[in-house]
Amino acid sequence: MTNKLPLVLAFMCSFFFGFGQSIFTNPIIENNISGNNPYTTNQIIDANITVSGIGYGIGVLPRNGNGVYNTDSWDTTTLDDTAYFEFTITPNLAYEIDFVNFVYTSVEHSSITSFAFRSSIDNFTSDIGTPLGGGTTIDLSAAAYQNIATSITFRLYAWGASNSSRTFGIDEFTFNGTVSNFPTCVSTTTWNGSSWDNGVPNINTIAIIDGNY
């Protein structure tokens, strides 16, 4: 007999490979919706996560718009930690998320000078990618955004508008990634060359080969 079986079992217990796809998206096609905080109509989500919808912080105010989640009061001179759009994503029990990217299009007044995208991973202190006023793709393939098994919140900040009436709105957005049911490895068993010290391994066991097998 070869050692292929236990090695495969350990491999299956540790890794999942998949290709990114939309796990949370909203085309935002309705008009005059910014009073809804958060807004959830027409969103499409993976069956194994729950989401907040798109919302905004207390530092901005709703403004009517056509097919855009619109707001104003982005006129602080530096980043205001209450002025943002927000998205919270929570995997269901025994599931995890591997993010690929965040893609959005937006409509903003040209006087808004600065943008930042951050997450609750580090309490919204580090910038992720380079967000733009008209939208862009933010890469989320870094290790910090893989194997997410608990709730995570992303925020898109803006500031620098010439006055409080200047608007910034999200036209549509998509989080891409994979949502997978992660195996629960509850024990290990070691082959010492003649026997297993904790029983024959199965799909829920980490198998360690420490002798000829």
Secondary structure as UniProt FT lines:
FT   HELIX           4..14
FT   STRAND          21..26
FT   TURN            34..35
FT   TURN            41..42
FT   STRAND          44..45
FT   TURN            47..48
FT   STRAND          49..56
FT   TURN            58..59
FT   STRAND          61..62
FT   STRAND          69..72
FT   TURN            81..82
FT   STRAND          84..91
FT   TURN            93..94
FT   STRAND          95..108
FT   TURN            110..111
FT   STRAND          114..119
FT   HELIX           120..122
FT   TURN            133..134
FT   STRAND          135..139
FT   HELIX           143..145
FT   STRAND          152..159
FT   TURN            164..165
FT   STRAND          168..181
FT   STRAND          187..191
FT   TURN            197..198
FT   TURN            203..204
FT   STRAND          205..209
//
